[in-house]
Amino acid sequence: MDLVAIISFCILLLLAYVFDISSSKTKIPSVILLLSLGFLVKQVVNIFKFKIPDLNPTLPFLGTIGLVLIVLESSLELELNKSKLYFIWKSFILALLPMLVTSFGLAFAFQYFGGYSFKDSLSNTIPLAIISSAIAIPSSNNLLKSDKTFIVYESSFSDILGVILFNLIITNNNFGFKLVGHFIFEVFFIIVISCGTTLGLAFFLSKIKHHIKFIPMILMILLIYSISKMFHLPALIFILFFGLFLCNIDKFKNYRFINIFNTIAFYKEVRRFKILASEFSFLIRALFFLLFGYLIETNELFNENTIFEALCITAGIFIIRALFLKLLKLPINPLLYIAPRGLISILLFLSIPEVQKIEIANKSLLIQVIILTAMIMMFGLMKCKNNDTKTTENNTADKAI
C-alpha cells in the first residue's frame, strides 16, 4: 500500500508539472487542471472504496506555507528603480481600489439582501475580492515583459493588502480612528521587525559556509511569519521586505554596512535561493490545489442555488476592473482578464471564525467564483494570443508586399 501511495503521489505531481509548463502554450490555467485532477482522484477513490484518512486539516497548513512561499517568490522578482515608481504606484492602486470597491460593495449587498451584520458580511467578501498571485503570475509567463511585471506587482500587492485588510476586520469589533491608529502602529512595528530580521537573514546567507543553508533560511522565514501572525501583525510585509531586499541589494550600495553583501559569491547564493523558493512554491501550490480539488464535493461544484450569485459576483469583478483600468489609462488587453481568485481566497475563507461565517458565502460560491474567473482568464489569454498571431501575420504580409 505504501508503494501504491508513493507511485500515485509521484504521478500526480509529475502531471502537475506538465500542467505548469504547458499552461503558457495552451492558455489553460494550471489551477483548473489541478482542481479537475484532484476531483477525478476523489471519484476514483469513491468507486474503488479506498480508505483515505481525513485530509481537511491539511489544507490550511499547506495554504499558509504556500502563501508565504508564493509572496516570497513574487517579491524576489520585483526590481525597484526610479523609472518604475509610477508603474509600481499604478499597480498598487489597481490592487487596492477594486479590492475595496468589490469587498465593500458585496458586503452592503449581503447585508441588505441577507440581513447579516456589515462586519460579518465584509469578513466573508474580502476573500472573493483578492487576486491570486498563485494563479496570475504563472499564467502571465507568456505575455510581454511589461505586462508580466505589472501582473507580478499587482497580484503581490493584492495578496498582501487583502490579508492585511482581512486580519484587520476579523480581529477588531469596532471601526473608527482607534482602529486606524492601531493598524498604523502594527504596520510600523512590523516594518521595524522586518528591517532587523531581513538584515539578519541576509547576513546568515552571506556568512554560512555549510552546504545546507537554504532550508534553514526558509524555516526561519516561516517561523518569523508564524510568530508575527500569532500577535496579529501584518506578517506578509516582512516577507515582502525580505524578498525586495535580496532582489534589489545592489540599489543600497551607497550605504556602507551593505558592502558586506556586495560580493559575487553572495549574488550567486541569492540566485540559488530564488530557484529553491520557486521549486518549493510549485510543490506546495500543486499539492494545495490537488488537495482542494480532492475535497470538493459534487453537490458543491454544481450547486444551482449559488450559480446566479457566482455569475453576478464574477461579472462585478470584471466590470469594476475594466472601469479602473480605464481610469488609470492602462491597456485593457490582457490586463482585464487576469484577475483570478485562488489559493489566497481559499485560505482566507478557511480562516473566517465560525461565529462570523454567513450562509450565502459558502464553499460552493467560492469554488464557482474561482472556476469562473479562471475560465475568463483562460479565454481572454487565448483571445489575446489569437490577436497577437493575426498582427504578426499581417506585419509579415506587409513586409512581403
C-alpha positions in Angstrom: 0.0 0.0 0.0 2.9 2.4 0.8 4.4 1.8 -2.7 1.0 2.5 -4.3 0.7 5.7 -2.4 4.3 6.8 -3.4 3.6 5.9 -7.1 0.3 7.8 -7.0 1.9 10.8 -5.3 4.7 11.0 -7.9 2.4 10.6 -10.9 0.1 13.4 -9.6 3.0 15.8 -9.1 4.5 15.0 -12.4 1.2 15.7 -14.1 1.1 19.0 -12.1 4.5 19.8 -13.6 3.2 19.0 -17.1 0.2 21.3 -16.5 2.5 24.1 -15.3 4.9 24.0 -18.2 2.1 23.6 -20.8 -0.2 26.4 -19.5 1.7 29.1 -21.2 1.1 27.4 -24.6 -2.4 26.1 -24.1 -3.6 29.1 -22.1 -5.4 26.7 -19.8 -4.7 27.8 -16.2 -3.0 25.0 -14.3 -5.3 25.6 -11.4 -8.3 24.4 -13.4 -6.4 21.2 -14.4 -5.1 20.6 -10.9 -8.6 21.1 -9.4 -10.1 18.8 -12.0 -7.3 16.2 -11.4 -7.9 16.3 -7.7 -11.7 16.0 -8.2 -11.1 13.0 -10.6 -8.9 11.3 -8.0 -11.8 11.6 -5.4 -14.2 9.9 -7.8 -11.7 7.0 -8.4 -11.3 6.7 -4.6 -15.0 6.5 -4.1 -15.5 4.0 -6.9 -12.9 1.6 -5.6 -13.6 2.4 -2.0 -10.0 3.1 -1.0 -9.6 4.0 2.6 -8.2 7.6 2.8 -7.8 9.5 6.1 -9.5 12.8 6.6 -7.3 15.4 4.7 -9.3 18.5 5.6 -7.0 19.7 8.4 -4.0 19.5 6.0 -5.5 22.2 3.7 -4.9 25.3 5.9 -1.4 24.1 6.8 -0.4 23.8 3.1 -2.2 27.0 2.3 -0.2 29.0 4.9 3.1 27.6 3.7 2.1 28.2 0.1 1.1 31.8 0.8 4.5 32.6 2.3 6.4 30.9 -0.5 4.3 32.5 -3.2 4.8 36.0 -1.8 8.5 35.3 -1.3 8.9 34.0 -4.8 7.0 37.1 -6.2 9.0 39.6 -4.1 12.2 38.1 -5.3 11.2 39.1 -8.8 10.3 42.7 -8.1 13.1 45.1 -9.2 12.9 48.6 -7.8 14.2 51.7 -9.7 13.1 55.3 -10.1 11.9 54.7 -13.7 9.3 52.1 -12.4 7.9 54.2 -9.5 4.9 55.4 -11.4 4.4 51.9 -12.8 4.5 50.4 -9.3 2.1 53.1 -8.0 -0.5 52.2 -10.7 -0.2 48.5 -9.9 -0.7 49.3 -6.2 -3.8 51.4 -6.9 -5.2 48.7 -9.2 -4.7 46.1 -6.5 -6.2 48.2 -3.7 -9.2 50.2 -5.0 -11.0 47.4 -7.0 -10.5 45.1 -3.9 -12.1 47.7 -1.6 -14.9 48.5 -4.0 -15.7 44.8 -4.6 -15.5 43.7 -0.9 -17.4 46.7 0.5 -20.0 46.6 -2.4 -20.6 42.8 -1.8 -20.8 43.4 1.9 -23.5 46.0 1.5 -25.4 43.6 -0.8 -25.1 40.7 1.7 -26.2 43.0 4.5 -29.2 44.4 2.5 -30.5 41.1 0.9 -29.4 38.6 3.6 -29.8 40.7 6.8 -26.3 39.9 8.1 -24.2 42.4 10.0 -21.9 44.5 7.9 -18.8 43.3 9.7 -19.6 39.6 9.1 -20.5 40.3 5.5 -17.2 42.1 5.0 -15.2 39.2 6.5 -16.8 36.9 4.0 -16.5 39.1 0.9 -12.8 40.1 1.2 -11.6 36.6 0.1 -13.7 37.0 -3.1 -12.1 40.4 -3.8 -8.4 39.3 -3.9 -6.4 38.4 -7.0 -4.5 35.2 -6.6 -0.8 35.6 -7.4 -0.5 31.8 -7.3 -2.6 31.7 -10.5 -2.0 35.1 -12.1 1.8 35.1 -12.1 2.3 31.6 -13.7 -0.4 32.4 -16.2 1.5 35.6 -17.3 4.7 33.9 -18.3 4.0 34.1 -22.0 3.0 37.8 -22.0 5.1 40.9 -22.8 7.6 41.6 -20.2 5.9 44.9 -19.2 2.5 43.1 -18.8 4.0 40.3 -16.8 5.9 42.7 -14.5 2.7 44.6 -13.9 0.8 41.4 -13.0 3.6 40.4 -10.6 3.4 43.7 -8.8 -0.4 43.9 -8.8 -1.2 40.4 -7.7 1.5 40.5 -5.0 0.1 43.8 -3.7 -3.4 42.3 -3.8 -2.4 39.3 -1.7 -0.6 41.4 0.9 -3.2 44.2 1.1 -6.1 41.6 1.2 -4.6 39.6 4.0 -3.9 42.8 6.0 -7.5 44.1 5.5 -8.9 40.6 6.3 -7.0 40.3 9.6 -7.9 43.9 10.5 -11.6 43.2 10.1 -11.8 39.8 11.8 -9.7 40.8 14.8 -11.4 44.1 15.6 -15.0 44.7 16.7 -15.2 48.4 16.3 -14.4 50.7 13.4 -13.1 54.2 13.8 -10.0 56.3 14.4 -8.8 54.0 17.2 -8.7 51.1 14.7 -6.8 53.1 12.2 -4.3 54.2 14.8 -3.9 50.6 16.0 -3.3 49.5 12.4 -0.7 52.2 11.7 1.1 51.1 14.8 1.1 47.5 13.7 2.4 48.3 10.3 5.2 50.5 11.8 6.1 47.7 14.3 6.3 45.0 11.6 8.4 47.3 9.4 10.9 47.7 12.2 11.0 44.0 12.8 11.3 43.3 9.1 14.3 45.6 8.8 16.2 43.9 11.6 15.3 40.3 10.6 15.9 40.9 6.9 19.4 42.1 7.6 20.0 39.2 10.0 18.8 36.6 7.4 20.8 38.2 4.7 23.9 38.1 6.9 23.2 34.4 7.6 23.0 33.8 3.9 26.3 35.6 3.2 28.3 34.1 6.1 27.2 30.4 6.5 29.6 28.2 4.5 27.8 24.9 5.3 26.3 23.2 2.2 22.9 23.2 3.8 21.7 26.8 4.3 18.5 27.4 2.2 16.2 25.0 4.1 17.1 26.7 7.5 16.5 30.1 5.8 13.0 29.1 4.7 12.3 27.6 8.1 13.4 30.8 9.8 11.2 32.8 7.4 8.2 30.6 8.2 9.0 30.9 12.0 9.1 34.7 11.9 5.9 34.8 9.8 4.1 32.5 12.2 5.2 34.3 15.4 4.1 37.6 13.8 0.7 36.1 12.9 0.3 34.9 16.5 0.4 38.6 17.5 -2.0 39.6 14.7 0.7 41.6 12.9 0.6 42.1 9.1 3.3 39.4 8.7 3.4 39.4 4.9 5.0 42.8 5.0 8.1 41.0 6.4 8.1 38.5 3.5 7.8 41.4 1.0 10.7 43.3 2.7 13.0 40.3 2.7 12.4 39.4 -1.0 12.7 43.1 -2.1 16.0 43.5 -0.2 17.6 40.4 -1.7 16.4 41.2 -5.2 17.5 44.9 -5.0 20.5 44.8 -2.7 22.7 46.5 -5.4 20.4 49.6 -5.1 21.7 50.1 -1.5 25.4 50.0 -2.3 25.8 53.6 -1.2 25.2 52.5 2.4 28.5 51.4 4.0 27.0 48.5 6.0 25.6 46.9 2.9 29.1 46.4 1.4 29.4 43.1 3.2 26.7 41.7 0.9 28.1 43.2 -2.3 30.1 40.2 -3.4 29.9 37.9 -6.4 29.5 34.9 -4.1 26.5 36.5 -2.3 24.7 37.3 -5.6 25.2 33.6 -6.6 23.7 32.5 -3.3 20.7 34.8 -3.9 20.1 33.3 -7.4 20.3 29.8 -5.9 17.8 30.8 -3.2 15.4 32.2 -5.8 15.5 28.9 -7.7 14.8 26.9 -4.5 12.0 29.2 -3.4 10.4 28.7 -6.9 10.8 24.9 -6.7 9.2 24.8 -3.2 6.5 27.2 -4.2 5.5 25.0 -7.2 5.4 21.9 -5.0 3.2 23.4 -2.2 1.0 25.1 -4.7 0.4 21.9 -6.7 -0.3 19.9 -3.5 -2.7 22.6 -2.3 -4.9 22.7 -5.4 -4.8 18.9 -5.9 -6.0 18.5 -2.3 -8.6 21.2 -2.6 -9.9 19.6 -5.8 -10.0 16.2 -4.0 -12.0 17.8 -1.1 -14.6 19.3 -3.5 -18.0 17.5 -3.3 -20.1 17.1 -6.5 -23.0 18.9 -4.9 -20.8 21.9 -4.0 -19.4 22.2 -7.5 -22.8 22.0 -9.3 -24.8 23.8 -6.7 -27.7 25.5 -8.5 -28.5 27.7 -5.5 -25.3 29.7 -5.8 -24.6 29.8 -9.5 -26.6 33.0 -10.1 -24.7 34.8 -7.2 -21.4 33.5 -8.5 -22.1 34.8 -12.0 -23.1 38.2 -10.7 -20.0 38.5 -8.5 -17.8 37.4 -11.3 -19.4 40.0 -13.7 -19.0 42.7 -11.0 -15.3 41.8 -10.5 -14.5 42.3 -14.2 -16.8 45.4 -14.7 -15.1 47.1 -11.7 -11.7 46.1 -13.0 -12.4 47.5 -16.5 -13.5 50.8 -15.0 -10.3 51.2 -13.0 -8.2 50.2 -16.0 -9.8 53.0 -18.0 -9.4 55.5 -15.1 -5.7 54.6 -14.8 -5.2 54.6 -18.6 -3.9 51.1 -18.6 -4.3 48.6 -21.5 -7.5 46.6 -21.3 -5.9 43.6 -23.1 -4.6 41.4 -21.5 -4.8 43.0 -18.0 -8.6 42.9 -17.8 -8.8 39.1 -17.9 -6.0 38.4 -15.4 -8.0 38.7 -12.1 -8.3 35.1 -10.9 -9.3 34.0 -7.4 -7.5 31.0 -5.9 -5.2 30.0 -3.1 -5.4 33.2 -1.1 -9.2 33.2 -1.4 -9.5 29.7 -0.2 -7.0 30.2 2.7 -8.8 33.3 4.0 -12.2 31.6 3.6 -11.0 28.8 5.8 -9.7 31.3 8.3 -13.1 33.0 8.9 -14.2 32.4 12.5 -17.3 30.2 12.8 -19.2 33.0 14.5 -18.6 35.3 11.6 -19.5 32.9 8.7 -22.7 33.7 6.8 -24.8 31.2 4.9 -24.8 32.9 1.5 -20.9 33.0 1.3 -20.4 29.2 1.3 -17.9 26.9 -0.2 -20.0 26.4 -3.3 -20.0 30.1 -4.1 -16.2 30.3 -3.5 -15.5 27.3 -5.8 -17.7 28.6 -8.6 -16.2 32.1 -8.5 -12.7 30.6 -8.6 -13.5 28.5 -11.6 -15.4 31.3 -13.4 -12.6 33.8 -13.0 -10.0 31.2 -14.1 -12.1 30.4 -17.2 -12.4 34.1 -18.1 -8.7 34.4 -17.8 -8.2 31.4 -20.0 -10.4 32.6 -22.8 -9.1 36.1 -22.5 -5.5 35.0 -22.9 -6.5 32.8 -25.8 -8.1 35.8 -27.5 -5.0 37.9 -26.9 -2.9 35.2 -28.3 -5.0 34.9 -31.4 -4.9 38.7 -31.9 -1.1 38.7 -31.5 -0.8 36.0 -34.1 -3.0 37.9 -36.6 -1.0 41.0 -36.0 2.3 39.2 -36.6 0.9 37.6 -39.7 -0.3 40.9 -41.1 3.0 42.5 -40.4 4.8 39.7 -42.2 2.4 40.0 -45.1 3.0 43.8 -45.3 6.8 43.2 -45.3 6.4 40.7 -48.1 4.4 43.1 -50.2 
